[in-house]
Amino acid sequence: MMTASIYKAQEDAARVLQEDLKGREAVDIVKSMMSGKAQCFLQSADTPAPVIVLEGLDGVGKSTLIQNLKHALGLPTTCLKSPPEELLHLRPYFDGQPKEMRRAFYALGNYACALRIRSAVVDGPVVVDRFWPSTVAYAISHDLQMMPDAVPDVLEMPDDLADLLPKGNPVVFLLLELSEAERAKRVRARAGSTPAGYTLTVTREEEELERSISHRARLTAAYHALRIDEQPLTACDASGSQEEVVARALNLIEQKTKEMRCSVPTSVNWHFTRQCNYSCKFCFHTAKSSFFLPNTPEGMEESKKCLTKLREAGMKKLNFSGGEPFLQPKELGELCRFCKEDLGLESVSIISNGSKIQKQWLKKFGEHVDILAISCDSFVEDTNIRIGRGKGMHIARLQQVRDWCTEYEIPFKLNSVINVHNVDEDMNAAITRLQPVRWKVFQCLLLEGENAGPDALRDAQELVITDEQFKAFEQRHKDLKCLVPESNEKMKDSYLILDEELRFLNCTGGKKTPSRSIRDVSVQKALQEAGFDGDMFVKRGGVYDWSKPTKPRDVDIEDLVAGTDFKKDFMTEGNGQTLKKGIHRDCQKSHAGRICVFVVAGVILASTLRVLTKPTPCR
């Protein structure tokens, strides 16, 4: 719904515009733009391009800074306005309309501008001259003539607009600020001295701004009160020379970009069930709930929507954990397929105790799994039993799953929790035999409410080891190249953990405090409550070669010869000829391509016949 001329959703603005002929034209233009909207996933580049939105009162130097930023950021940098050029021809008409209609046009223009940002940032940085903050700030100060604290429910960017912005790219909102005397001086001096290529358009609201001190006070207060993902705009001092202003802006952009990149959910661990068939005494994600979202078609669809939100926010790797994930094999398989095929994640991994894995599952879904990790804490079965890791035969089961991983070409990983029962064990021989791609060893960690305290289902107090003991275990196995040790310090805040209700779990206080669920709020809002230490994530080696090696696809004779230079690509092997490795290319179904098929088929057939008909020497 709306507060006077402030619209909190695209459909609210569109509903008002439908009452006007030119309004319907604007709605149709944006609908057309929406129909061409593509999913916006984080760019593969290590440093995705930023989006910089400049806001502030008339005369603070936005247009000048835009040109200077474009020069400083280099090409290709796209400069946009809201509303964008698709709607610009309608602006003079709506500037003369009543405030509800006029503001609906500008509100809709923000959605169109977001779509332009979404597509342009793929090619490089984007600088935007005003966006949603100006639309709402002017509505509060000019239309409602109120201070922002009187309308608290309109101060946050609408969810449907925020969802259109690229989530994997840093989006920095700069609020340019200038003393009133200097701002007024610039306004008086700029008539006829606008930057090259920039057309100065002054609205009635901007004319009134120069006449009314109270209007300026309300507008300034509104800008400061607005929030994007619950964060205020970043104030930027616009005084001084152009060089000084652009230097300050670039410094703020770099600072905010670093902050935002630390909060990108690159690697996420989804404990999508708490249910488990084992009773490990140190478990820090216990069966306190039986909730399982993907259990129904509606729940599966909601799960996929939330995973898509994470992907758009920059997730590259998703790890399914529990509980025991393979207690829900059907849903696990479908989610793995969705993450690889539909979302195109770099990595999908699973952590399991191995007891419920079936060979048929790996045969059907193994192609969608980049890493399968099995938890095993000891290679002495009695030790596993004392820990709660099954009731026997865990090591044999581990070997069985390891063999299946080899058969289905799934990289195999091993996880071990080091505690009082296994800290003195020498596992070198067993690890060498299993040859995991990674062997994660965790120091037993206590978390209030999970494996420690009166409300916990487990009591791991007696299993805790000292830092020195953990270091000694690490030293004993230091020659194993697959070893990845993680102490309590490294582990506690460096994992992004989602629980079964898709809430990030904040472990900074020694217990798991859930954020709001990404079912209800944006990923960015939930991340602010996650307590995630991005620097430690990088320091502990959280980013590694986590994708399964690409397997060459099966090809037929047409695939082999398409685009091949026969003189260069044929080589002699034994008594016949074959194509060199690495030249499998997609066949271009042209007449020439089909002719090549028959030619190479004849060559190979002739070579084969020569081998078959060659006289066999007497022995």
FITIFI-638744 format. One line per 8 residues: number of its first residue (from 0); their letters; for each residue x negated, y, z of C-alpha. Coordinates in pm, 1 decimal. Each point is the difference from the previous one (the first is absolute). Last residue first. Example, Ala and Ser with C-alpha at 12.3 -4.5 7.8 and 13.67 -1.06 7.14 Angstrom:
! FITIFI-638744
1> sa> -1367.0,-106.0,714.0 | 137.0,-344.0,66.0 $
***
This chain:
! FITIFI-638744
618> rcptpktl> -5603.8,-6731.5,-3481.8 | 110.2,87.3,-351.4 | 82.1,365.0,-64.6 | 367.6,93.7,-34.2 | 77.2,141.9,-340.2 | 164.7,348.5,11.8 | 370.1,-38.8,-80.4 | 126.8,120.3,338.1 $
610> vrltsali> -247.1,289.2,27.3 | 62.8,119.5,-353.3 | 375.1,-34.6,59.2 | -22.7,224.5,306.7 | -190.3,268.1,-191.1 | 258.2,-9.7,-276.7 | 283.1,33.0,250.1 | -171.2,291.7,172.1 $
602> vgavvfvc> -57.6,183.1,-328.2 | 350.7,-75.9,-124.7 | 156.2,129.3,318.7 | -219.5,307.4,-31.9 | 136.7,70.1,-347.0 | 360.5,-81.2,92.7 | -0.8,238.2,291.2 | -180.8,266.3,-200.0 $
594> irgahskq> 286.1,-3.5,-251.3 | 243.6,54.7,288.5 | -198.9,300.8,116.4 | -10.5,146.2,-348.4 | 376.9,-31.5,-29.0 | 33.4,180.1,334.1 | 92.3,-144.3,336.1 | -283.2,161.1,194.2 $
586> cdrhigkk> -122.8,-277.4,224.4 | -95.4,94.1,353.0 | -369.7,-42.7,59.5 | -209.8,-289.1,121.2 | -354.0,116.1,-71.8 | -157.5,-85.9,336.2 | -155.8,-333.3,-88.9 | -144.2,-38.6,-348.9 $
578> ltqgnget> 219.2,-184.4,-245.7 | -97.5,-354.0,-84.9 | -202.0,-183.9,-261.1 | -92.6,-364.1,-21.0 | -286.7,-247.2,46.0 | -117.5,131.9,336.5 | 121.3,353.2,47.6 | -57.3,243.2,-284.4 $
570> mfdkkfdt> 123.6,352.5,39.1 | 289.5,193.4,-144.6 | 61.8,352.5,123.0 | -245.4,198.5,-208.5 | 60.8,-151.7,-342.0 | 369.3,-47.6,78.1 | 75.4,354.4,112.7 | 316.8,-75.0,193.0 $
562> gavldeid> 304.1,229.6,19.7 | 243.0,-286.4,39.1 | -184.9,-329.0,-15.4 | 49.5,-146.0,343.6 | 350.4,130.1,55.8 | 120.3,-160.8,-323.4 | -150.9,-336.0,102.3 | 187.4,-3.3,328.2 $
554> vdrpktpk> -83.5,165.9,326.0 | 30.7,-89.1,366.8 | -65.4,302.6,216.5 | -343.6,73.6,136.8 | 19.3,-0.3,382.5 | -61.6,331.6,168.5 | -190.4,-41.2,323.7 | 245.0,37.5,291.6 $
546> swdyvggr> 1.9,351.1,136.6 | -137.5,91.8,344.1 | -351.3,119.3,-85.0 | -27.2,212.9,313.2 | 176.4,286.6,176.0 | 44.8,-52.3,374.7 | -374.8,-16.5,47.9 | -1.8,88.6,370.1 $
538> kvfmdgdf> -109.3,355.6,-80.7 | 280.5,54.3,-253.7 | 272.7,-94.6,248.4 | -193.0,187.7,269.6 | 29.2,319.7,-205.6 | 370.0,-57.1,-63.1 | 83.6,-28.7,370.1 | 376.1,-63.4,-0.7 $
530> gaeqlakq> 201.6,123.4,297.0 | 317.0,-101.3,-186.5 | 223.0,297.4,86.6 | -107.1,223.2,-289.0 | 23.5,-307.9,-219.3 | 377.5,-14.1,52.3 | 43.5,349.9,-137.8 | -224.1,-74.6,-299.4 $
522> vsvdrisr> 180.3,-326.8,-77.3 | 326.6,189.9,-22.4 | 275.9,-60.7,252.4 | 276.8,-254.8,62.0 | -117.2,-331.6,-144.7 | -351.4,130.3,57.4 | 76.5,-67.9,364.6 | -75.1,256.9,265.8 $
514> sptkkggt> -324.3,-78.6,173.4 | -40.8,-293.2,235.9 | -222.3,15.0,311.3 | -217.3,-309.7,27.5 | -209.6,8.4,315.2 | -347.1,117.5,103.7 | 88.4,365.8,-51.7 | -142.2,20.0,-353.7 $
506> cnlfrlee> 192.8,-305.9,-119.7 | 255.7,178.5,-219.4 | 214.2,-254.9,-182.9 | 139.3,117.2,-333.8 | 369.1,-83.4,-30.0 | 126.6,-225.2,-277.5 | 255.1,-179.4,218.8 | -211.0,-317.8,6.8 $
498> dlilysdk> -303.8,199.4,107.8 | -229.4,202.1,-220.1 | -367.0,10.1,95.3 | -244.6,248.6,-147.4 | -327.8,-125.3,141.1 | -288.3,214.7,122.2 | 136.5,86.3,344.6 | -94.0,-307.4,207.5 $
490> mkensepv> -240.2,-189.6,-225.9 | -326.3,187.4,0.8 | -8.2,63.8,374.0 | 130.5,-347.2,85.5 | -288.3,-148.3,-198.1 | 32.3,-111.2,-359.4 | -251.8,-237.9,-157.1 | 5.1,-66.3,-377.0 $
482> lckldkhr> -211.3,-311.9,-72.9 | -1.7,-112.4,-366.2 | -377.1,40.0,-27.9 | -60.8,-250.7,278.0 | -343.8,82.6,138.2 | 146.5,199.3,289.5 | 174.6,-300.5,156.0 | -176.9,-12.3,336.5 $
474> qefakfqe> -23.2,382.0,0.6 | 379.0,33.3,-26.9 | 51.2,-237.1,291.1 | -254.4,201.0,203.6 | 177.0,322.9,-95.4 | 329.3,-144.1,125.4 | -159.1,-98.4,329.6 | -148.8,348.0,39.8 $
466> dtivleqa> 337.6,166.1,-70.2 | 147.8,-208.6,281.3 | 247.8,-282.9,-46.4 | 374.7,-14.5,65.0 | 169.6,-340.4,19.1 | 111.9,20.3,364.9 | 193.9,319.3,-63.8 | 179.2,-146.4,-300.8 $
458> drladpga> 342.5,-24.5,162.6 | 273.5,-55.5,-256.3 | 369.2,92.9,-19.3 | -79.2,349.6,127.3 | 232.9,214.0,212.3 | -208.1,-26.2,320.3 | -328.7,100.9,-162.2 | -227.1,-154.7,-262.4 $
450> negelllc> 44.0,-204.5,-316.8 | 271.7,200.8,-176.4 | 133.7,266.1,236.6 | -338.6,160.4,56.7 | -253.0,-97.3,-263.6 | -312.9,-197.8,88.5 | -252.5,-81.3,-273.0 | -208.8,-316.4,-45.0 $
442> qfvkwrvp> -299.3,103.4,-213.0 | 80.4,-71.0,-361.1 | -198.9,-211.6,-244.6 | 86.7,41.0,-368.5 | -164.2,-254.4,-226.0 | 12.8,115.2,-358.8 | -28.3,-178.9,-336.2 | 31.5,-322.9,195.9 $
434> qlrtiaan> -265.9,-268.6,-59.3 | 162.7,-288.5,193.8 | -325.2,-193.6,46.4 | -202.5,308.6,94.1 | 271.6,98.0,246.5 | -11.6,-342.1,165.4 | -380.1,-3.3,20.9 | -26.2,350.0,146.3 $
426> mdedvnhv> 273.7,-39.9,260.9 | -218.5,-8.2,312.2 | 235.7,24.5,298.0 | -86.6,220.6,298.3 | 289.1,246.0,-50.4 | 250.4,-280.6,-63.7 | 201.1,-37.6,321.7 | -73.6,343.7,146.5 $
418> nivsnlkf> 129.4,178.5,-306.9 | -89.4,63.3,-365.1 | 301.0,21.2,-230.0 | -75.7,-165.0,-332.5 | 122.1,83.1,-351.5 | -102.2,-191.4,-314.1 | 37.5,103.5,-363.4 | 60.3,-203.7,-314.4 $
410> pieyetcw> 13.6,151.5,-348.4 | 282.5,-172.1,-192.0 | -116.1,-205.4,-298.2 | 288.8,-248.6,10.8 | -217.9,-305.6,64.8 | -243.3,190.5,221.8 | 285.5,140.3,205.4 | 142.7,-350.3,24.8 $
402> drvqqlra> -329.8,-125.4,141.9 | -1.3,275.2,265.5 | 358.1,-87.6,89.2 | -103.6,-359.6,64.8 | -309.3,105.4,194.9 | 211.3,216.5,230.9 | 245.3,-286.1,48.8 | -283.8,-222.5,114.3 $
394> ihmgkgrg> -113.5,272.0,240.3 | 350.9,45.8,141.3 | 48.6,-373.9,56.3 | 95.6,54.9,366.0 | 266.6,181.5,199.1 | -14.2,338.1,-170.8 | -221.0,301.3,69.8 | 100.4,38.9,363.6 $
386> irintdev> -347.1,94.0,125.0 | -36.7,-330.9,186.4 | 114.7,-184.5,-314.4 | -254.1,183.5,-216.4 | -273.0,-92.0,247.9 | 103.2,-365.6,-8.2 | -31.1,5.8,-378.6 | -362.7,110.7,0.3 $
378> fsdcsial> -53.7,203.4,-314.8 | 131.1,307.0,177.0 | 207.9,310.6,-53.3 | 177.9,-81.6,-323.5 | 225.3,249.1,-176.6 | 47.4,-55.3,-371.5 | -34.2,282.9,-250.3 | 134.6,-24.2,-353.4 $
370> idvhegfk> -138.8,270.7,-228.0 | 113.6,132.1,-338.1 | 344.5,-163.0,4.9 | 232.0,45.8,-299.8 | -145.5,-292.9,-197.2 | 57.8,-218.0,305.8 | 378.1,33.1,-29.1 | 113.7,-323.9,-164.0 $
362> klwqkqik> -301.7,-227.8,53.5 | -63.2,150.0,342.0 | 358.9,-67.9,99.2 | -21.1,-357.7,-131.7 | -307.5,-62.1,214.3 | 195.2,85.7,312.4 | -114.6,237.0,272.1 | 171.9,-56.8,333.8 $
354> sgnsiisv> -299.5,-79.7,220.7 | -238.0,249.9,-157.8 | -19.9,237.8,295.8 | 73.8,273.6,-250.1 | -136.0,334.9,-115.0 | 114.9,95.5,-348.2 | -151.6,225.9,-265.1 | 124.2,213.5,-287.2 $
346> selgldek> -260.2,214.9,-172.4 | -22.7,259.5,-273.6 | 372.6,62.0,17.3 | 183.5,6.3,-333.3 | 333.1,97.7,153.4 | 215.4,-222.6,-219.0 | -229.4,-295.4,-71.8 | -231.9,-8.3,300.3 $
338> cfrclegl> 224.2,129.6,278.6 | 313.4,-162.2,-139.8 | -165.9,-341.5,-29.3 | -126.3,17.3,358.1 | 346.6,109.0,116.2 | 162.8,-291.8,-182.5 | -242.0,-250.6,150.4 | 41.9,131.9,353.4 $
330> ekpqlfpe> 379.2,-10.5,-32.8 | -3.9,-365.9,-101.0 | -269.8,-100.3,250.6 | 156.8,150.0,315.4 | -171.6,-207.3,272.0 | -300.9,54.2,-224.5 | -52.2,349.5,141.7 | -86.5,-125.4,353.5 $
322> ggsfnlkk> 42.1,267.4,257.8 | -87.8,195.2,-196.4 | -213.9,103.2,-293.8 | 36.0,114.2,-356.7 | -289.4,218.8,-116.7 | 66.3,277.2,-249.6 | -275.2,171.2,-199.2 | 7.0,308.0,-221.0 $
314> mgaerlkt> 238.0,221.8,196.3 | -11.3,358.6,-125.8 | 325.2,166.7,103.5 | 174.0,-129.4,-310.7 | -96.9,-352.5,103.9 | 136.9,59.0,350.3 | 329.2,127.9,-140.6 | 13.5,-305.0,-228.7 $
306> lckkseem> -48.6,-224.2,302.8 | 295.7,175.0,162.2 | 216.6,-56.5,-306.7 | -107.5,-365.4,-11.5 | 99.0,-53.6,362.0 | 336.5,165.1,-66.0 | 64.4,-239.8,-287.6 | -98.4,-297.3,215.6 $
298> geptnplf> 229.9,122.0,277.2 | 292.0,28.4,-240.8 | -67.6,-348.2,-135.3 | -20.2,-128.0,359.3 | -295.0,-125.4,210.2 | -232.3,272.7,-128.7 | 37.5,193.8,331.8 | -100.8,-267.3,251.7 $
290> fsskathf> 97.9,78.0,359.8 | -79.0,-280.2,246.7 | -158.1,234.6,253.7 | -254.3,-22.4,281.5 | -183.6,-284.2,-176.7 | -352.4,129.0,67.8 | -230.4,234.7,-185.2 | -310.0,15.4,221.7 $
282> cfkcsync> -65.2,-375.0,12.9 | -267.9,-86.5,258.0 | 171.8,-314.1,131.2 | 64.5,-146.2,-344.2 | 344.1,-163.0,14.0 | 60.0,-139.9,-349.0 | 327.4,-40.9,-193.5 | 36.3,376.3,-52.9 $
274> qrtfhwnv> 276.5,260.6,-22.7 | -108.5,363.3,0.4 | 85.9,50.2,-366.0 | -99.5,261.7,-258.0 | -330.2,74.4,166.6 | -89.0,233.0,-287.9 | -366.4,93.9,-10.1 | -66.1,302.9,-220.3 $
266> stpvscrm> -310.9,100.0,-196.3 | -22.7,333.7,-179.6 | 262.6,168.7,216.5 | -125.9,354.3,-80.6 | -53.2,179.6,331.7 | -372.8,63.5,-42.5 | 77.5,135.7,-346.1 | 229.7,259.5,152.4 $
258> ektkqeil> -261.4,136.9,238.3 | -263.1,15.4,-273.1 | 241.9,182.0,-230.3 | 89.9,245.2,275.5 | -364.9,96.6,45.0 | -75.1,17.2,-371.6 | 306.9,213.9,-65.3 | -86.7,223.1,295.1 $
250> nlaravve> -353.9,53.5,-132.0 | 130.5,61.1,-351.2 | 242.3,263.1,131.3 | -268.7,176.5,201.0 | -232.3,10.1,-302.1 | 286.3,121.0,-221.2 | 68.0,284.5,241.1 | -363.9,103.5,33.1 $
242> eqsgsadc> -54.8,4.9,-375.5 | 316.9,203.4,-55.2 | -128.0,257.4,247.2 | 140.7,53.8,347.3 | 333.2,-99.7,151.4 | 199.1,-313.3,-92.2 | -50.2,-182.9,332.6 | 141.8,-350.1,-51.5 $
234> atlpqedi> 263.7,-154.5,226.8 | 67.2,-369.7,-55.2 | 373.1,-72.3,-22.8 | 140.5,-178.9,301.2 | 12.6,-381.4,38.9 | 318.6,-197.3,66.7 | -29.7,-182.9,-331.7 | 16.6,347.7,-153.1 $
226> rlahyaat> 107.2,256.5,259.2 | 130.4,357.2,-11.8 | -25.8,225.6,305.9 | -294.9,209.4,-118.0 | 164.3,79.9,-333.6 | 321.4,93.2,180.9 | -179.2,238.1,235.5 | -157.5,182.7,-295.6 $
218> lrarhsis> 337.1,25.7,-173.1 | 173.9,127.6,312.5 | -266.1,267.5,56.1 | 4.1,102.4,-366.6 | 379.0,36.4,5.3 | -22.2,204.4,320.5 | -247.4,240.3,-164.0 | 235.4,54.9,-294.0 $
210> releeeer> -83.0,201.9,-312.8 | -282.5,-209.5,-145.3 | 189.2,-323.2,61.2 | 303.1,149.2,-172.6 | -193.8,10.7,-327.0 | -112.3,-358.4,58.3 | 360.4,-108.1,51.0 | 109.9,180.1,-315.0 $
202> tvtltyga> -256.0,-204.0,-192.2 | -334.6,115.7,-140.1 | -150.0,-199.6,-286.3 | -366.1,55.2,-89.3 | -111.2,-200.9,-301.2 | -339.7,-171.6,37.8 | -217.9,-58.2,-307.2 | -262.4,251.3,106.7 $
194> ptsgarar> 32.0,98.1,363.9 | 244.8,280.1,89.0 | -124.2,358.0,-13.8 | 303.4,187.6,-131.6 | 160.2,51.4,338.6 | -259.4,-146.0,243.7 | -84.7,306.7,200.9 | 326.8,50.9,187.0 $
186> vrkareae> 26.2,-367.8,93.0 | -366.3,-7.6,102.4 | 45.4,294.1,238.5 | 309.7,-159.1,151.3 | -196.9,-320.0,70.4 | -291.2,196.2,150.3 | 226.0,191.3,238.9 | 202.3,-310.3,91.8 $
178> slelllfv> -312.8,-196.6,88.1 | -46.1,-303.0,-221.1 | 93.9,-366.7,16.3 | -4.0,-268.9,-268.1 | 186.5,-314.0,111.0 | -180.9,-296.8,-153.2 | 190.2,-327.6,-46.3 | -240.6,-285.8,-74.9 $
170> vpngkpll> 116.5,-321.8,-170.6 | -275.9,-264.0,9.6 | 77.0,-266.6,-259.8 | 131.4,-347.0,80.3 | 345.5,126.1,89.0 | 79.4,178.4,-326.8 | 302.5,221.7,72.9 | 340.2,-144.3,-88.4 $
162> dalddpme> 56.4,-149.2,347.1 | -39.5,345.7,155.8 | 294.9,120.6,-209.2 | 229.4,-287.7,103.5 | -111.0,39.2,360.9 | 94.5,367.3,17.4 | -286.5,225.6,120.9 | 48.3,80.6,369.3 $
154> lvdpvadp> 124.6,343.6,113.9 | 367.2,-54.2,-84.4 | 120.5,-146.3,333.8 | -166.8,272.1,207.5 | 235.0,274.5,-125.6 | 0.4,270.5,271.7 | -371.3,-54.8,68.3 | -66.6,120.2,-354.6 $
146> mmqldhsi> 94.6,363.6,67.9 | 315.7,101.5,-179.4 | 98.9,212.4,-298.2 | 192.8,-296.8,-140.9 | -61.4,91.2,-364.5 | -320.9,202.5,27.7 | -202.7,-144.3,289.9 | 128.9,-356.4,5.7 $
138> ayavtspw> 45.1,-33.0,-378.2 | -338.3,163.3,-63.4 | -172.8,-250.1,229.0 | 191.5,-291.5,-153.5 | -97.8,67.2,-361.2 | -348.7,114.2,99.4 | -71.2,-321.2,190.8 | 136.8,-218.8,-286.2 $
130> frdvvvpg> -261.0,109.5,-254.7 | -210.3,303.0,-73.2 | -272.1,36.3,-265.2 | -129.9,-357.8,-34.5 | -359.9,-110.1,-61.9 | -52.6,-353.2,-134.1 | -330.1,-186.9,-3.1 | -65.4,-263.0,-269.6 $
122> dvvasrir> 150.5,-226.5,-265.6 | 226.8,-211.8,220.4 | 91.1,320.0,185.4 | 210.2,112.2,-298.2 | 265.4,-272.1,21.9 | 96.7,38.2,363.9 | -43.9,377.1,-8.5 | 251.0,22.5,-286.4 $
114> lacayngl> 245.2,-217.3,194.1 | -47.3,217.6,307.7 | 71.3,309.1,-214.6 | 331.8,-145.1,-113.1 | 92.4,-72.4,360.7 | -102.2,352.4,99.8 | 209.8,144.9,-282.4 | 308.8,-160.0,153.9 $
106> ayfarrme> -53.0,217.0,307.1 | -57.2,304.3,-220.4 | 327.1,-59.7,-184.1 | 189.7,-69.2,322.1 | -140.0,326.8,136.9 | 150.2,199.6,-284.7 | 337.2,-175.4,21.7 | 29.7,52.3,375.6 $
98> kpqgdfyp> -143.6,354.1,-21.4 | 241.2,132.7,-262.9 | -144.0,14.8,-356.2 | -236.0,255.4,-155.8 | -319.5,-194.2,69.0 | 185.6,-298.1,-149.3 | 7.7,152.0,-349.7 | -359.4,120.8,5.8 $
90> rlhlleep> -114.6,-349.9,111.5 | 168.7,-200.8,-274.3 | -289.4,21.7,-247.9 | -235.1,-121.4,274.9 | 170.4,-334.7,42.6 | -235.8,-225.0,-200.3 | -283.1,244.8,78.2 | -5.7,-93.1,365.6 $
82> psklcttp> 216.2,145.5,279.9 | -230.4,6.9,183.2 | -328.1,87.8,-162.7 | -282.5,-216.5,-130.0 | -373.4,25.8,-67.6 | -171.7,-316.7,-122.1 | -373.2,-49.0,55.2 | -181.4,-196.4,-271.5 $
74> lglahkln> -246.0,154.6,26.1 | -188.4,158.4,284.5 | 91.0,35.7,366.5 | -163.1,341.8,25.7 | 156.1,141.4,-318.2 | 347.6,-126.0,86.7 | -52.0,120.5,354.3 | -82.6,348.8,-128.8 $
66> qiltskgv> 310.7,10.4,-219.6 | 223.1,-116.4,283.8 | -168.1,241.1,239.9 | 96.8,294.5,-218.0 | 361.1,-116.3,-24.6 | 28.1,-56.0,375.1 | -154.8,331.5,104.0 | 195.2,108.0,308.3 $
58> gdlgelvi> 226.4,230.2,-205.3 | 333.1,-177.2,46.3 | 7.5,-194.0,322.4 | -157.6,-341.5,32.2 | -37.4,-343.5,-156.6 | -262.2,-174.0,-208.9 | 41.7,-373.4,-62.2 | -320.2,-196.6,-63.0 $
50> vpaptdas> 25.5,-356.2,-136.7 | -324.4,-192.5,35.4 | -156.3,-246.7,-244.5 | -72.3,-353.2,118.9 | -354.0,-48.9,133.6 | -88.4,-370.8,-11.0 | 178.5,-28.6,-334.5 | 258.6,-274.9,-28.2 $
42> qlfcqakg> 278.0,255.9,16.4 | 259.0,-53.8,270.7 | 330.0,-109.5,-144.2 | 263.3,218.6,-159.2 | 282.1,-209.7,-137.2 | 114.2,159.0,-322.0 | 262.4,268.0,-44.8 | 142.3,16.1,-351.6 $
34> smmskvid> 358.5,-13.8,121.9 | -79.6,272.6,251.6 | -99.2,244.3,-274.4 | 328.4,-64.2,-180.0 | 190.3,51.7,322.8 | -192.7,323.6,49.8 | 109.4,130.3,-340.2 | 359.3,-114.9,56.6 $
26> vaergkld> 18.6,186.3,331.2 | -131.4,318.6,-161.6 | 257.5,-22.1,-280.0 | 272.1,-60.2,256.8 | -107.6,320.5,171.4 | 16.2,180.0,-331.6 | 368.1,-91.7,-21.8 | 68.2,60.3,369.7 $
18> eqlvraad> 186.7,-215.6,252.8 | -252.2,-280.7,-44.4 | -257.7,226.2,164.8 | 163.4,-42.5,341.2 | -6.4,-379.9,-19.5 | -355.9,3.5,-131.7 | -123.6,184.3,308.4 | 161.4,-253.8,232.4 $
10> eqakyisa> -114.6,-293.4,-217.3 | -362.8,109.2,30.6 | 11.8,-11.1,377.4 | -30.0,240.0,293.5 | 131.6,311.7,-173.8 | -24.8,340.7,163.9 | 255.3,248.4,-133.6 | 242.8,-22.7,294.7 $
2> tmm> -139.4,-287.5,211.5 | 31.1,-306.0,-222.8 | 101.9,-364.7,3.1 $
***
